[in-house]
Amino acid sequence: MTLDSQLPRSSFAAASLFGSNRRKMIPIALAIVGAASVACATFYFTQVDETPTAARVPINAVPEVVVAAPEAPRKPQEKQAIPSPGGPKQVAMTVPAPIVSPARAVTPSATVPAEALPARTASAPATMNLATAMAMTQADPVGARLALTRLIDRREIAPADLPAVMNAIREVNAQLFFSPTVVAGDPVTRSYTVKSGDTLSRIAKRNDVQTDWRVIQRINGMKSEKSLRVGQNLKIPVGAFHAEISKSDYQMRIYAGEGSARVIVAILQVGLGELNSTPTGAFMVRPKSKLINPEWNNPRTGEHFASDDPKNPIGEHWIGLIGVEAHNQGFKGYGIHGTIDAGSIGNQASMGCVRMNDPDVELVYELLTEPNSTIVIAP
């Protein structure tokens, strides 16, 4: 038996507290627990939530695709010598970081009046056969072009029928695209009335024309823009143009528009790289790479060809390419260009570039622009 006087002081105090004063301490303990709970809850629910939300993410952290303007300059990654016009020196071109995706939204400029845009033609039925599409070329060239494009894209045309189909598409586009006539319902072109102070380049800029201004001169059959007159009706292109190259066919198809609404506007023959060296995949026009009358150094021999040299193998136009896929981003120096060797078209003869006859590459130079156009090279 232990007397109360022999207990340790703390134990004695506790015994006294919970002995004679137990009833008094229970309400006090409950009050302390309650106050602590309220304090903890208040602290937890008043802390700032650090989870990012749409309101807290900085605006510049969300990339915004603007079709009409190039992206802000990025830190240069490499310098590459490419053909350049003018003096005897080559231009060192700054290559930006690779573009992540070739797809770009096309947004009509706010300066284009809505009533000036052409009426959209009805989509061609997905089940339309070749005979029906071919029969439409005279009565409904807009619908026929769309139907024939879909049949080609779906590979539903027998090889024996392809020459006739390609010829039909060329004939339809001679009317729809490569003439001054604006055909009702054609989504690829529209009409514009010349105003005081206009030039072809100003018309292109003010109407969000996504091609070189020379396309306007070409499709209107103008020898010079000096023939512009106030009140004159011009045909101008709408939207961006893209290219697809089939290596097996040695063929380039130029498309207007995107997706299921795209249509073929030109079919051209190409020459390719020896030993199947032309790279495949998706590309875009390399920034600031398009050149007229370029000079060139042969990378194998070091031989220099001046811009006006009739022996210059790359002809009168150069369009640099930049890969946008993981497997082709590292390719350098590839492009689309002319040639002085017409016999090389339809063959593997270049150092890897896509070569074309001079009249054809001139058209491609005008239609494909940076950053609007994509170029897909397929096996």
Secondary structure, DSSP 8 states (H G I E B T S, - for coil): ---GGGS-HHHHHHHHHHHTTHHHHHHHHHHHHHHHHHHHHHHHHTS---S--TTTS-GGGS----SSS--------EEEEE--SSSSS-EEEEE----S-S-------TTS-GGGS--------TT--HHHHHHTTTT-HHHHHHHHHHHHHTT-S-TTTHHHHHHHHHHHHHHHTSSS---TT-TTEEEEE--TT--HHHHHHHTT--S-THHHHHHTT-S-GGG--TT-EEEEE-S-EEEEEETTTTEEEEEES-GGG-EEEEEEE-BEEGGG-S--EEEEE-TT--EES--EE-TTT--EE-TT-TT-TTTTEEEEEEE-STTTTT--S-EEE--S-GGGTTSEEESSSEE--HHHHHHHHHH--TTT-EEEEE-
